[in-house]
Structure formats: structure tokens, C-alpha cells
């Protein structure tokens, strides 16, 4: 399984970005059953969970992003998204997508998000 994240960039505080993660080398039936997650890692900090989405549609968000970020998936396109609104300087980090599939746990390379105040 390969994951390619995109959509990172620079934004001012209060702005929005939408991250996208495309999965390849995974059959659709396995993708549909997978748990998806977005994590982030800021300089000097540990990687942390931002949002996750189960195959059944349940979501879980880090408290600091609740009400601002939304995770979603398009199974037909084998993509997972993270819509980030009302962004804050504390949201600046490298964002990684993660897929927990039946065949294993997979990570993308990460996409950099910077937020200026």
C-alpha cells in the first residue's frame, strides 16, 4: 500500500486548507474496510492523532481541532481528506495520513502545513 498526501501549504490564521491522501496498491474491498487517520508532528514534538475515521463512519478528533477540522473519505477514489478551517498557528506541522488495513498499518510521507499569525 502506498499513500500520497497533498494539499499542504502556507495559510494565515483563520484560513483553510484541505489535505488529500491517495491510496494505491490496495484493492477497493480492503480500502473500504480500513480505518483512516490523519496525524501531525510539529518540530520538537511527538506525532499526534488529529482525526480518525472508521470503516463504519465513526469519527474521532483531537480536542484542539473539534469543530474546525473534518475528516472524510471517498472509497471509490481511495482517498481520505482533512478539511481544516479556522486554522491556528498551533496547527502548523507536518501532516501524515495513515491507513490501518487488513494487510498492515501504512503511512504516507507527510505534507507540510504552516500557519502565520
Secondary structure as GFF3:
##gff-version 3
##sequence-region A 1 117
A	DSSP	beta_strand	2	6	.	.	.	ID=ss1
A	DSSP	beta_strand	9	12	.	.	.	ID=ss2
A	DSSP	beta_strand	17	24	.	.	.	ID=ss3
A	DSSP	alpha_helix	28	32	.	.	.	ID=ss4
A	DSSP	beta_strand	35	41	.	.	.	ID=ss5
A	DSSP	beta_strand	48	53	.	.	.	ID=ss6
A	DSSP	beta_strand	59	61	.	.	.	ID=ss7
A	DSSP	three_ten_helix	63	65	.	.	.	ID=ss8
A	DSSP	beta_strand	69	74	.	.	.	ID=ss9
A	DSSP	beta_strand	79	84	.	.	.	ID=ss10
A	DSSP	three_ten_helix	89	91	.	.	.	ID=ss11
A	DSSP	beta_strand	93	101	.	.	.	ID=ss12
A	DSSP	beta_strand	104	107	.	.	.	ID=ss13
A	DSSP	beta_strand	111	116	.	.	.	ID=ss14
###
